[in-house]
Amino acid sequence: MHISWDDFEKIDIRTGRIEKAEVFESARKPAFKLWIDFGPEFGQRRSSAQITAHYTPDALVGKTIVAVVNFPPKQIANFFSECLVLGVYDENNDVVLLAPDRPVAPGQKIG
């Protein structure tokens, strides 16, 4: 299925820096709660991410990631996820985060 350029432009994908990460105790599947800085235009957003196979909360803090920032908030247990952190599945079906290979500021638009 093909999408138009206009469809792609509706998705706001930005870089963000993880400021805080903790185990999401009340999630049904193993996950972390993330607090991510998306720069002055978007500020801090929260996300729930099922990325526990390859990451620990301590290793995530300070990491630059890529996320969709214009989805509506989604309630997961007692937590509102305000963005979708992007990743790819490895051979074990575990998520590997997408991240720039060079330093970039939070809030940079992907396109």
Residue frames as a rotation matrix with the C-alpha (Angstrom) as fourth column:
MET 1
0.581 0.814 0.000 0.00
0.814 -0.581 0.000 0.00
0.000 0.000 -1.000 0.00
HIS 2
-0.500 -0.714 0.490 1.34
0.719 -0.658 -0.225 3.41
0.483 0.240 0.842 -0.97
ILE 3
0.335 0.544 -0.769 0.72
0.791 -0.605 -0.084 6.63
-0.511 -0.581 -0.633 0.90
SER 4
0.651 -0.080 0.755 0.96
0.497 -0.707 -0.503 10.14
0.574 0.703 -0.420 -0.45
TRP 5
-0.509 -0.847 0.155 3.57
0.511 -0.442 -0.737 12.69
0.693 -0.296 0.657 0.56
ASP 6
-0.192 0.540 0.820 0.74
-0.564 -0.744 0.358 14.62
0.803 -0.394 0.447 2.23
ASP 7
0.811 0.461 -0.359 -0.01
-0.034 0.651 0.758 11.54
0.583 -0.603 0.544 4.37
PHE 8
0.151 -0.854 -0.497 3.65
0.837 0.378 -0.395 11.28
0.526 -0.357 0.772 5.43
GLU 9
-0.591 -0.421 0.688 3.80
0.128 -0.891 -0.435 14.97
0.797 -0.169 0.580 6.32
LYS 10
0.422 0.818 0.390 0.96
-0.397 -0.220 0.891 14.47
0.815 -0.531 0.232 8.81
ILE 11
0.760 -0.232 -0.608 3.27
0.579 0.668 0.468 12.36
0.297 -0.707 0.641 10.98
ASP 12
0.642 -0.541 0.543 5.44
-0.566 -0.812 -0.141 14.55
0.518 -0.217 -0.828 13.22
ILE 13
0.756 -0.495 -0.429 8.58
0.591 0.797 0.122 12.56
0.282 -0.346 0.895 14.02
ARG 14
0.680 -0.473 0.560 11.13
-0.510 -0.854 -0.102 14.25
0.527 -0.216 -0.822 16.29
THR 15
-0.230 -0.797 -0.559 14.30
0.289 0.493 -0.821 13.56
0.929 -0.350 0.117 18.20
GLY 16
0.720 0.428 0.546 14.05
-0.402 -0.384 0.831 13.47
0.566 -0.818 -0.105 21.96
ARG 17
-0.471 -0.879 -0.079 16.38
-0.332 0.259 -0.907 12.94
0.817 -0.401 -0.414 24.90
ILE 18
0.395 0.602 -0.694 15.25
0.402 0.566 0.720 10.59
0.826 -0.563 -0.018 27.67
GLU 19
-0.114 -0.368 0.923 15.43
-0.591 -0.722 -0.361 12.45
0.798 -0.587 -0.135 30.98
LYS 20
-0.405 0.080 0.911 13.94
-0.844 0.350 -0.406 9.83
-0.351 -0.933 -0.074 33.28
ALA 21
-0.117 0.372 -0.921 13.08
-0.548 0.749 0.372 6.13
0.828 0.548 0.116 32.99
GLU 22
-0.558 -0.027 0.829 11.52
-0.780 0.359 -0.513 3.74
-0.284 -0.933 -0.222 35.46
VAL 23
-0.968 0.249 -0.043 9.96
0.229 0.937 0.263 0.30
0.105 0.244 -0.964 35.49
PHE 24
-0.424 0.901 0.088 6.24
-0.792 -0.416 0.447 0.44
0.439 0.120 0.890 34.71
GLU 25
-0.923 -0.054 0.381 5.02
-0.305 0.705 -0.640 -1.83
-0.234 -0.707 -0.667 37.51
SER 26
-0.206 0.947 0.244 1.31
-0.210 0.201 -0.957 -1.77
-0.956 -0.249 0.158 36.57
ALA 27
-0.140 0.115 -0.984 1.76
-0.988 -0.077 0.131 -2.49
-0.061 0.990 0.124 32.84
ARG 28
0.797 0.509 0.326 0.43
-0.479 0.861 -0.174 -5.86
-0.369 -0.018 0.929 31.63
LYS 29
0.770 -0.634 0.077 3.57
0.535 0.574 -0.620 -6.52
0.348 0.518 0.781 29.57
PRO 30
0.170 -0.774 -0.610 7.07
0.826 -0.225 0.516 -5.56
-0.537 -0.592 0.601 30.79
ALA 31
0.452 0.032 0.892 7.61
0.644 -0.704 -0.301 -1.88
0.618 0.710 -0.339 30.00
PHE 32
-0.575 -0.595 -0.562 9.28
0.806 -0.531 -0.263 1.32
-0.142 -0.604 0.784 31.12
LYS 33
0.774 0.609 -0.171 7.80
0.586 -0.792 -0.169 4.74
-0.239 0.031 -0.971 31.79
LEU 34
-0.321 -0.890 0.324 9.85
0.947 -0.312 0.080 7.36
0.030 0.332 0.943 29.96
TRP 35
0.684 0.352 -0.639 10.01
0.345 -0.928 -0.141 11.14
-0.642 -0.124 -0.756 30.33
ILE 36
-0.041 -0.657 0.753 11.45
0.980 0.119 0.157 12.59
-0.192 0.745 0.639 27.14
ASP 37
0.005 -0.072 -0.997 12.65
0.089 -0.993 0.072 16.14
-0.996 -0.089 0.002 26.37
PHE 38
0.207 0.141 0.968 11.59
0.953 0.195 -0.232 17.26
-0.222 0.971 -0.094 22.88
GLY 39
-0.697 -0.613 0.371 13.09
0.680 -0.729 0.074 20.75
0.225 0.304 0.926 23.12
PRO 40
-0.901 0.248 -0.356 11.47
0.004 -0.816 -0.579 24.15
-0.434 -0.523 0.734 23.62
GLU 41
-0.654 0.687 -0.317 8.67
-0.655 -0.304 0.691 23.72
0.378 0.660 0.649 21.05
PHE 42
0.094 0.702 -0.706 7.26
-0.195 0.708 0.679 20.48
0.976 0.074 0.204 22.50
GLY 43
0.093 -0.121 0.988 8.73
-0.974 -0.217 0.065 20.28
0.207 -0.969 -0.138 25.99
GLN 44
-0.847 -0.392 0.358 8.66
-0.494 0.830 -0.261 17.07
-0.195 -0.398 -0.897 27.97
ARG 45
0.211 0.878 -0.429 6.39
-0.875 0.365 0.317 14.21
0.435 0.308 0.846 26.92
ARG 46
-0.220 -0.191 0.957 5.81
-0.720 0.694 -0.027 10.84
-0.658 -0.694 -0.290 28.56
SER 47
0.103 0.254 -0.962 5.78
-0.846 0.531 0.050 7.44
0.523 0.808 0.270 26.91
SER 48
0.414 0.003 0.910 5.29
-0.527 0.816 0.237 3.82
-0.742 -0.578 0.339 27.86
ALA 49
0.240 -0.427 -0.872 7.70
-0.923 0.176 -0.341 1.58
0.299 0.887 -0.352 25.98
GLN 50
0.905 0.071 0.419 8.06
-0.198 0.943 0.268 -2.21
-0.376 -0.326 0.867 25.88
ILE 51
0.598 -0.779 -0.189 11.84
-0.402 -0.087 -0.912 -2.10
0.694 0.621 -0.365 25.51
THR 52
0.673 -0.256 0.694 12.93
-0.702 0.075 0.709 -4.08
-0.233 -0.964 -0.129 28.56
ALA 53
0.933 -0.306 0.189 14.83
0.336 0.929 -0.156 -6.82
-0.128 0.209 0.970 26.67
HIS 54
0.297 -0.862 0.410 17.73
0.778 -0.031 -0.628 -4.60
0.554 0.506 0.662 25.57
TYR 55
-0.221 -0.316 0.923 17.62
-0.069 -0.939 -0.338 -1.65
0.973 -0.138 0.186 27.96
THR 56
-0.228 0.162 -0.960 17.63
0.967 0.154 -0.203 -0.74
0.115 -0.975 -0.192 31.64
PRO 57
0.819 0.572 -0.046 16.23
0.573 -0.808 0.138 2.49
0.041 -0.139 -0.989 33.07
ASP 58
0.448 -0.713 -0.540 19.72
0.139 -0.541 0.829 3.73
-0.883 -0.447 -0.143 33.96
ALA 59
-0.515 -0.684 0.517 21.07
0.592 0.152 0.791 3.03
-0.620 0.714 0.326 30.45
LEU 60
0.099 0.659 0.746 18.17
0.980 -0.193 0.040 4.93
0.171 0.727 -0.665 28.85
VAL 61
0.754 0.201 -0.626 18.69
0.420 -0.880 0.223 8.22
-0.506 -0.431 -0.748 30.69
GLY 62
0.025 -0.720 -0.694 20.49
-0.300 -0.668 0.681 10.66
-0.954 0.191 -0.233 28.39
LYS 63
-0.595 -0.217 0.774 19.84
0.549 0.593 0.589 8.57
-0.587 0.775 -0.234 25.26
THR 64
-0.489 0.426 -0.761 18.58
-0.690 -0.723 0.039 10.38
-0.534 0.544 0.647 22.15
ILE 65
-0.530 0.437 0.727 15.67
0.486 0.859 -0.162 8.58
-0.695 0.268 -0.668 20.48
VAL 66
-0.933 0.346 -0.100 13.16
-0.268 -0.481 0.835 9.12
0.241 0.805 0.542 17.66
ALA 67
-0.659 0.751 -0.046 9.42
0.531 0.420 -0.736 9.37
-0.533 -0.509 -0.676 18.36
VAL 68
-0.400 0.688 0.606 6.07
0.541 -0.357 0.761 10.38
0.740 0.632 -0.229 16.88
VAL 69
-0.933 -0.062 -0.355 4.86
0.336 -0.509 -0.792 13.40
-0.131 -0.858 0.496 18.86
ASN 70
-0.736 0.670 -0.101 1.44
-0.677 -0.723 0.137 14.10
0.019 0.169 0.985 17.34
PHE 71
-0.484 0.640 -0.597 -0.58
0.362 0.768 0.529 11.06
0.797 0.040 -0.603 18.37
PRO 72
0.328 0.614 0.718 -3.29
-0.544 -0.499 0.675 11.75
0.773 -0.612 0.171 20.96
PRO 73
-0.527 -0.506 0.683 -2.42
-0.846 0.239 -0.476 10.70
0.077 -0.829 -0.554 24.53
LYS 74
0.149 0.512 -0.846 -3.20
-0.291 0.840 0.457 7.06
0.945 0.178 0.274 25.31
GLN 75
0.250 -0.005 0.968 -3.94
-0.968 -0.014 0.250 5.82
0.013 -1.000 -0.009 28.81
ILE 76
0.051 -0.314 -0.948 -2.02
-0.123 0.940 -0.318 2.69
0.991 0.133 0.009 29.76
ALA 77
-0.144 0.062 -0.988 -3.00
0.910 0.401 -0.107 1.55
0.389 -0.914 -0.114 33.26
ASN 78
0.606 0.375 -0.701 -2.53
0.703 -0.665 0.252 4.66
-0.371 -0.646 -0.667 35.44
PHE 79
-0.317 -0.843 -0.435 -0.16
0.289 -0.522 0.802 6.44
-0.903 0.128 0.409 33.01
PHE 80
0.824 0.547 -0.148 -0.78
0.054 -0.336 -0.940 8.63
-0.564 0.767 -0.306 29.95
SER 81
-0.203 -0.848 0.490 1.58
0.712 0.216 0.668 7.96
-0.672 0.484 0.560 27.04
GLU 82
0.508 0.414 -0.755 1.94
0.007 -0.879 -0.478 11.18
-0.861 0.238 -0.449 25.02
CYS 83
0.210 -0.470 -0.857 4.26
-0.967 -0.232 -0.109 10.05
-0.148 0.851 -0.503 22.22
LEU 84
0.972 0.102 0.212 5.27
-0.061 0.980 -0.192 6.87
-0.227 0.174 0.958 20.42
VAL 85
0.085 -0.996 -0.006 8.93
-0.688 -0.063 0.723 5.91
-0.721 -0.057 -0.691 20.70
LEU 86
0.764 0.213 -0.609 10.07
-0.637 0.396 -0.661 4.23
0.100 0.893 0.438 17.48
GLY 87
-0.183 -0.828 0.530 12.06
-0.700 0.488 0.521 1.04
-0.690 -0.276 -0.669 17.15
VAL 88
0.066 0.130 -0.989 12.55
-0.844 0.536 0.014 -2.09
0.532 0.834 0.145 15.09
TYR 89
0.810 0.257 0.526 12.07
-0.508 0.757 0.412 -5.71
-0.292 -0.601 0.744 16.08
ASP 90
-0.309 -0.945 -0.108 15.15
-0.934 0.280 0.222 -7.93
-0.180 0.169 -0.969 16.27
GLU 91
-0.523 0.021 -0.852 15.28
-0.464 0.832 0.305 -11.66
0.715 0.555 -0.425 15.53
ASN 92
-0.860 0.216 -0.462 13.72
0.486 0.622 -0.613 -12.40
0.155 -0.752 -0.641 18.95
ASN 93
0.037 0.911 0.411 10.86
0.645 -0.336 0.686 -9.93
0.763 0.239 -0.600 18.39
ASP 94
0.218 -0.077 -0.973 12.35
0.864 -0.449 0.229 -7.53
-0.455 -0.890 -0.032 20.96
VAL 95
0.919 0.247 0.308 12.43
0.367 -0.820 -0.440 -3.79
0.144 0.517 -0.844 20.24
VAL 96
-0.241 -0.960 -0.146 15.67
0.936 -0.269 0.227 -1.99
-0.257 -0.082 0.963 19.37
LEU 97
0.445 0.472 -0.761 15.26
0.391 -0.867 -0.309 1.79
-0.806 -0.160 -0.570 19.57
LEU 98
0.430 -0.287 0.856 15.78
0.803 -0.312 -0.508 4.04
0.413 0.906 0.096 16.56
ALA 99
0.620 -0.314 -0.719 18.38
0.379 -0.683 0.625 6.69
-0.687 -0.660 -0.304 17.30
PRO 100
0.920 -0.368 -0.137 20.50
-0.335 -0.555 -0.761 9.19
0.204 0.746 -0.634 15.34
ASP 101
0.650 -0.733 -0.199 24.09
0.731 0.675 -0.097 8.10
0.205 -0.082 0.975 14.86
ARG 102
-0.530 -0.767 0.362 25.41
0.566 -0.638 -0.522 11.61
0.632 -0.072 0.772 15.65
PRO 103
-0.589 0.303 -0.749 24.54
0.658 -0.359 -0.662 14.11
-0.469 -0.883 0.012 18.38
VAL 104
-0.518 0.520 0.679 21.44
0.353 -0.592 0.724 16.20
0.779 0.615 0.123 17.62
ALA 105
-0.904 0.230 0.361 19.34
-0.421 -0.624 -0.658 18.56
0.073 -0.747 0.661 19.70
PRO 106
-0.625 0.771 0.124 16.00
0.563 0.555 -0.613 17.46
-0.541 -0.313 -0.780 21.14
GLY 107
0.171 0.862 -0.478 13.02
0.094 -0.497 -0.863 18.37
-0.981 0.103 -0.166 18.99
GLN 108
-0.651 -0.440 -0.618 14.66
-0.554 -0.280 0.784 18.07
-0.518 0.853 -0.061 15.57
LYS 109
0.442 0.891 -0.104 12.14
-0.665 0.248 -0.704 17.11
-0.602 0.380 0.702 12.88
ILE 110
-0.515 -0.482 0.709 12.67
0.106 0.785 0.610 13.88
-0.851 0.390 -0.353 10.96
GLY 111
0.593 0.785 -0.180 11.82
-0.109 -0.144 -0.984 14.07
-0.798 0.603 0.001 7.30
